[in-house]
Amino acid sequence: MAELIKREGNSVEFKVTVPKAEVNNAYGQVLKALSTQVKVPGFRPGKAPKSVLVKRVGEAYITGEVRDHLLQNHYGRAVRELNLALVDAEIHPETLQEGQDFVFSVKGETYPEVKLPEWKNYTLEAGAPEITDEVVEKTLTDLRERNATFETVERAAEASDMLTIEEQGEGEEQASTYPVYLESAQEYVRDALLGKSAGDVVNIEVPGHTHTHEDGEEHTVEAQTVTVKIVDIKKKSLPELDDEFAKNLNFDSLEALRSAVKGELERRAEQEGFAARREELVNKLVENLEAEVPRSLIERRRESMLEEIKGDLGRQGVKFDEYETFMREQGKYDEFLADLEKNATQRVKRDLALEKLAEELKVTLSESEWNAQLQALAQGNRLSVQDLRAQLGANGLEGFRASVLREKALAQAVNMLAPQAPAAEEAPAATEEAEQTPAADAEQAE
């Protein structure tokens, strides 16, 4: 049972009381799960007495597991019962004991009042790309290219050939060999190798140029001469576009292949069109949104985005301090901060608009939809649903639920305004959510 204690402006405080029957049930569920997970000498899995199991893992551990279980299940339920949209919340649990009610209090900040434009009058103009016969034929040609074979020939190199070249190093350094596809090679490489034969030694004049590393730093390479030896020349052969080619790709005939290719292209085109309509609607909602966005919301989102950037750089072996120093040296750090601020503001406005949209459309999630979303996110992060729940915690789970509702509301609104959109798009894209880490989901859902 949830009880609203105080509400002043955007600040809110409420208390939740979990009946002792549900507390006892939670203890039972946790102990049952632990009995199958924890090995107790002398007992088969699931058969150890409660007293032995408690002694094995510790009473404090069991209490913590039960508390997490209760918070995960009752925090979100209370938020929905009180019809609150929380930006952030501090959860303060009281003492938990088996056989007694469990009480926890919550202090949080709600979203500001938001007014959407008359979006039902909008016309969405973005459409799906047209799939013409020419597009289908080009895709079939690309399929032939991907299934091309190469055969060694004794003649001068031609434009579609693949050459194996050996870089000529100095001293006793072992020469390295690698293939060069002339069709996709740099112009200066292609010009140097065209018309040459196997065994020829060729000087390739590499012009000076600047390129950007993954860490964002620009490096200048001076002009140089690279000497290579042509080891062999291979001619490219494309398979004939016929029934035999189709059968090699597991289709009964060329017409069956062509039909499948066209169907897949049309499916992707409709997805692309739907995504464009989604973006068009979001932009219109954000542009015409009426809301006083609290500074705290923008600052929290900016910090969250900054942590994402630091994480991305860290995975590339780059420290943010080094990146910041480089940006300052280039005179781009202020621009970086301004872009971060702008993007954070846009993301907050997007969430506010879609929260309100979900409210207007009375969007809900069935238990099966919610479980499917959790399963998809867990799989994307190589976690069990149980571990995901524990990692996100009560706040993170409620934030993720809010993000799923926002995306579902957006899909429904697009389908209302553009009925040609596929029904399959009405459900939020779980795969997109699953690409993010659970921590990022919890932060971005605020």
C-alpha positions in Angstrom: 0.0 0.0 0.0 1.4 3.4 -1.0 0.7 6.6 0.9 1.5 10.1 -0.3 3.1 12.0 2.6 4.0 15.4 1.0 4.0 17.1 -2.4 5.4 20.5 -2.9 6.1 21.7 -6.4 8.2 19.1 -8.1 9.2 17.5 -4.8 7.3 14.5 -3.5 7.5 12.1 -0.6 5.6 8.8 -0.1 5.6 5.7 2.1 5.1 2.1 1.1 3.9 -0.7 3.4 4.4 -4.2 2.2 2.1 -6.7 4.2 3.8 -9.4 6.2 2.2 -12.1 4.1 4.1 -10.8 1.0 7.3 -10.4 3.1 7.1 -14.0 4.2 6.4 -15.0 0.6 9.5 -13.1 -0.5 11.6 -14.9 2.1 10.3 -18.2 0.8 11.2 -17.3 -2.8 14.7 -16.2 -2.0 15.4 -19.2 0.2 14.1 -21.6 -2.4 16.3 -19.9 -5.1 19.4 -20.0 -2.8 18.8 -23.7 -1.9 19.3 -24.6 -5.6 22.2 -22.3 -6.1 24.3 -22.8 -3.0 26.1 -26.1 -2.5 25.8 -27.4 1.1 27.9 -30.5 1.9 25.8 -33.5 2.8 22.6 -32.2 1.1 21.3 -32.4 -2.5 20.5 -29.1 -4.3 17.2 -27.7 -2.9 17.1 -30.1 0.1 19.2 -28.2 2.8 17.1 -27.1 5.8 16.5 -23.4 6.2 18.7 -23.2 9.4 21.6 -24.8 7.6 21.2 -22.6 4.5 21.1 -19.4 6.7 24.2 -20.5 8.5 25.9 -21.2 5.2 25.3 -17.8 3.5 24.6 -15.6 6.4 21.4 -13.9 7.6 22.5 -10.5 6.4 22.9 -11.7 2.9 19.4 -13.3 2.9 17.9 -10.1 4.3 19.6 -8.1 1.6 18.3 -10.3 -1.2 14.8 -10.2 0.2 14.9 -6.4 0.6 16.1 -6.0 -3.0 13.3 -8.4 -4.2 10.6 -6.4 -2.3 11.9 -3.0 -3.5 12.1 -4.1 -7.1 8.5 -5.3 -7.0 6.8 -2.7 -4.9 8.6 0.6 -5.7 7.4 0.6 -9.3 4.0 -0.5 -8.3 3.7 2.3 -5.8 4.8 4.9 -8.3 2.1 3.8 -10.7 -0.5 3.6 -7.9 0.2 7.2 -7.0 0.3 8.2 -10.7 3.8 9.8 -10.3 6.4 10.4 -13.0 9.7 10.5 -11.1 12.9 12.1 -12.4 14.9 10.7 -9.5 14.2 9.2 -6.2 16.0 8.3 -2.9 14.7 5.1 -1.3 15.0 4.7 2.4 14.1 1.2 3.6 13.3 0.5 7.3 14.2 -2.6 9.2 13.2 -5.8 7.5 12.1 -8.9 9.5 10.3 -12.0 8.6 6.8 -12.1 9.9 6.4 -8.3 10.0 5.3 -5.6 7.6 8.1 -4.0 5.6 8.1 -0.2 5.2 10.2 2.0 3.0 9.9 5.7 2.3 10.7 7.5 -1.0 11.7 11.1 -1.6 11.8 12.2 -5.2 11.5 14.8 -7.9 8.7 14.7 -10.4 8.7 15.8 -14.0 7.5 19.4 -14.6 4.1 20.2 -16.1 4.2 19.6 -19.9 1.8 20.7 -22.6 2.0 19.0 -26.0 1.1 20.7 -29.3 -2.0 19.5 -31.2 0.0 16.6 -32.6 -3.0 14.7 -33.8 -3.3 17.3 -36.6 0.2 16.7 -37.8 0.9 15.3 -41.2 4.0 13.1 -41.4 5.7 13.5 -44.7 8.7 11.1 -44.4 8.2 8.1 -46.6 9.9 4.8 -47.4 12.4 4.7 -50.2 11.0 3.3 -53.4 12.2 -0.2 -54.3 12.4 -0.2 -58.1 13.5 -3.0 -60.4 16.8 -1.2 -60.8 17.4 -1.3 -57.0 16.6 -5.1 -57.0 19.0 -5.7 -59.9 21.8 -3.7 -58.2 21.3 -5.8 -55.1 21.6 -9.0 -57.1 24.7 -7.6 -58.7 26.1 -7.0 -55.2 25.3 -10.6 -54.3 27.3 -11.7 -57.4 30.2 -9.5 -56.3 30.2 -11.0 -52.8 30.3 -14.5 -54.4 33.0 -13.7 -56.9 36.0 -16.0 -57.3 39.6 -15.1 -58.2 41.9 -17.1 -60.4 45.6 -16.6 -61.0 46.4 -15.3 -64.5 49.7 -14.5 -66.3 49.1 -11.1 -67.8 49.3 -7.5 -66.9 47.1 -6.2 -64.1 43.6 -4.9 -65.1 41.2 -2.7 -63.2 39.1 -5.5 -61.6 42.0 -7.7 -60.6 43.2 -8.6 -57.1 47.0 -8.4 -56.6 49.1 -10.0 -53.9 51.9 -7.6 -53.2 55.0 -7.9 -51.0 56.3 -4.8 -49.3 60.0 -4.5 -49.7 61.6 -3.7 -46.3 65.2 -2.8 -45.6 67.7 -5.1 -44.0 66.7 -8.5 -42.7 63.1 -7.5 -41.9 60.7 -10.1 -43.1 58.6 -8.8 -46.0 54.9 -8.7 -45.5 52.4 -9.6 -48.1 48.8 -8.5 -48.5 46.0 -8.4 -51.1 45.1 -5.3 -53.0 41.7 -5.0 -54.8 42.3 -2.5 -57.6 38.6 -1.6 -57.9 38.6 -0.2 -54.3 42.2 0.8 -53.9 43.4 4.4 -53.5 43.9 6.1 -56.8 47.6 6.5 -56.4 47.9 2.8 -55.6 45.7 1.8 -58.6 47.6 4.0 -61.0 51.0 2.6 -59.9 49.9 -1.1 -60.2 47.7 -1.0 -63.4 49.5 -2.6 -66.3 52.2 -4.2 -64.2 52.9 -7.9 -64.1 53.8 -10.6 -61.5 57.4 -10.2 -60.4 57.6 -6.5 -61.1 58.9 -4.2 -58.4 56.9 -1.0 -58.2 57.4 2.3 -56.4 54.2 3.7 -55.0 54.3 7.4 -54.3 52.1 7.9 -51.2 51.1 11.6 -50.9 51.2 13.5 -47.6 47.9 13.4 -45.8 46.2 13.9 -42.4 44.1 11.2 -40.8 42.2 11.0 -37.5 42.8 8.2 -34.9 40.0 6.6 -32.9 40.9 8.9 -30.0 40.0 11.9 -32.1 43.6 13.1 -32.5 44.7 14.1 -36.0 48.1 12.8 -37.3 50.0 14.1 -40.3 51.8 11.6 -42.5 54.5 13.0 -44.8 54.8 12.0 -48.4 56.8 8.8 -48.9 57.7 6.2 -51.4 56.7 2.6 -50.7 58.4 -0.2 -52.8 56.4 -3.4 -53.4 56.8 -6.5 -55.5 53.8 -8.0 -57.3 53.6 -11.7 -56.2 50.6 -12.7 -58.3 47.6 -11.3 -60.2 44.2 -12.8 -59.9 41.3 -12.2 -62.3 37.8 -11.7 -60.8 35.0 -13.9 -62.1 31.4 -13.2 -61.3 28.9 -16.1 -61.1 26.2 -16.1 -63.8 22.8 -14.8 -62.6 20.8 -17.9 -63.1 19.0 -20.7 -61.3 22.2 -22.4 -60.4 23.4 -19.2 -58.6 20.1 -19.0 -56.8 20.4 -22.7 -55.7 23.9 -22.1 -54.3 22.2 -19.5 -52.1 19.5 -22.0 -51.0 16.7 -20.7 -53.3 14.7 -22.9 -55.7 15.2 -20.6 -58.7 16.4 -17.2 -59.8 12.8 -15.9 -59.6 12.5 -17.1 -56.0 15.8 -15.3 -55.2 14.6 -12.1 -56.9 11.3 -12.2 -55.1 13.0 -12.8 -51.7 15.5 -9.9 -52.4 12.7 -7.6 -53.3 10.7 -8.5 -50.2 13.6 -8.0 -47.9 14.4 -4.6 -49.6 10.8 -3.5 -49.1 10.8 -4.6 -45.5 13.9 -2.6 -44.8 12.6 0.4 -46.7 9.4 0.4 -44.7 11.5 0.2 -41.5 13.6 3.1 -42.7 10.5 5.1 -43.5 8.9 4.3 -40.2 12.1 5.4 -38.4 12.1 8.7 -40.4 8.5 9.3 -39.4 9.3 8.7 -35.8 12.1 11.2 -36.0 9.9 13.7 -37.8 7.2 13.4 -35.1 9.7 13.7 -32.2 11.3 16.8 -33.8 7.8 18.4 -34.1 6.8 17.5 -30.5 10.1 18.8 -29.1 10.0 22.0 -31.2 6.5 22.9 -30.0 6.7 21.6 -26.5 5.5 23.9 -23.7 7.4 23.1 -20.5 9.8 24.8 -18.0 12.6 22.3 -18.0 14.3 22.2 -14.6 18.0 22.9 -14.8 18.7 19.9 -12.6 17.3 17.6 -15.3 19.6 19.0 -17.9 22.6 18.8 -15.7 21.9 15.2 -14.7 21.5 14.2 -18.3 24.7 16.0 -19.3 26.6 14.2 -16.6 25.2 10.9 -17.7 26.2 11.6 -21.3 29.7 12.6 -20.2 30.1 9.3 -18.4 29.0 7.5 -21.6 31.7 9.4 -23.5 34.3 8.5 -20.9 33.3 4.9 -21.0 33.5 4.8 -24.8 37.0 6.4 -24.7 38.1 4.0 -22.0 37.2 1.0 -24.1 39.5 2.5 -26.8 42.3 2.8 -24.3 42.0 6.6 -24.1 41.7 8.5 -20.8 39.3 11.4 -20.8 41.9 13.7 -19.3 44.1 13.1 -22.4 41.1 13.7 -24.7 40.2 16.9 -22.8 43.8 18.2 -23.1 43.8 17.5 -26.9 40.5 19.3 -27.3 41.8 22.3 -25.4 44.9 22.4 -27.5 42.8 22.3 -30.7 40.6 25.1 -29.2 37.5 22.8 -29.5 36.7 22.1 -25.8 34.2 24.9 -25.4 32.5 23.7 -28.5 32.4 20.2 -27.2 30.8 21.4 -23.9 28.3 23.5 -25.8 27.3 20.5 -28.0 27.0 18.3 -24.9 24.7 20.9 -23.3 22.6 21.2 -26.4 22.2 17.4 -26.8 21.4 16.9 -23.2 18.6 19.6 -23.4 17.2 17.9 -26.5 17.2 14.5 -24.9 15.4 15.8 -21.8 12.8 17.5 -23.9 12.3 14.4 -25.9 11.7 12.3 -22.8 9.3 14.9 -21.4 7.3 15.0 -24.7 7.1 11.2 -24.9 6.2 10.9 -21.2 3.3 13.2 -21.9 2.4 11.4 -25.1 2.3 8.1 -23.2 0.0 9.7 -20.6 -2.4 11.1 -23.3 -2.5 7.8 -25.1 -2.9 5.8 -21.8 -0.2 3.5 -22.9 0.4 0.4 -20.7 2.7 -2.6 -20.7 1.3 -6.1 -20.3 3.3 -8.5 -18.1 4.4 -10.4 -21.1 5.6 -7.3 -22.9 7.5 -6.2 -19.9 9.1 -9.6 -19.4 10.0 -9.7 -23.1 11.8 -6.3 -22.8 13.7 -7.4 -19.7 14.7 -10.7 -21.5 15.9 -8.8 -24.5 18.0 -6.3 -22.5 19.4 -9.1 -20.4 20.4 -11.1 -23.4 22.0 -8.0 -25.0 24.2 -7.6 -21.9 24.8 -11.3 -21.4 23.1 -11.4 -18.1 20.3 -13.4 -16.6 17.0 -11.5 -16.0 17.6 -12.0 -12.2 21.1 -10.5 -12.4 19.8 -7.6 -14.6 17.1 -6.8 -12.0 19.7 -6.8 -9.3 22.1 -4.6 -11.3 19.5 -2.0 -12.2 17.8 -1.9 -8.8 14.3 -0.5 -8.2 15.1 2.9 -9.6 16.8 1.6 -12.7 14.0 -0.9 -13.4 11.4 1.8 -13.2 13.5 4.0 -15.4 13.8 1.3 -18.0 10.0 0.7 -17.9 9.5 4.4 -18.5 11.8 4.3 -21.5 9.9 1.3 -23.0 6.6 3.1 -22.5 7.9 6.2 -24.2 9.0 4.2 -27.3 5.7 2.3 -27.4 3.7 5.6 -27.2 5.8 7.1 -30.0 5.2 4.0 -32.2 1.4 4.2 -31.6 1.3 7.9 -32.4 3.2 7.4 -35.6 0.8 4.6 -36.6 -2.2 6.9 -35.9 -0.8 9.6 -38.1 0.6 7.3 -40.8 -1.5 4.1 -41.0 0.7 2.6 -43.7 3.4 2.0 -41.0 3.8 -1.8 -40.2 1.9 -3.1 -37.2 5.0 -4.9 -36.1 6.5 -1.5 -35.2 3.9 -0.9 -32.5 6.1 -2.6 -30.0 9.2 -0.8 -28.8 12.5 -1.9 -30.2 13.9 -4.1 -27.6 17.0 -4.8 -29.6 17.9 -1.1 -29.6 17.6 -1.0 -25.8 19.7 -4.1 -25.5 22.6 -2.5 -27.2 23.1 -0.3 -24.2 24.5 -1.3 -20.9 22.0 -1.7 -18.0 23.7 1.2 -16.2 23.3 3.4 -19.2 19.6 2.5 -19.4 19.0 3.4 -15.8 20.7 6.8 -16.3 19.1 7.6 -19.6 15.6 6.7 -18.4 15.7 9.5 -15.7 
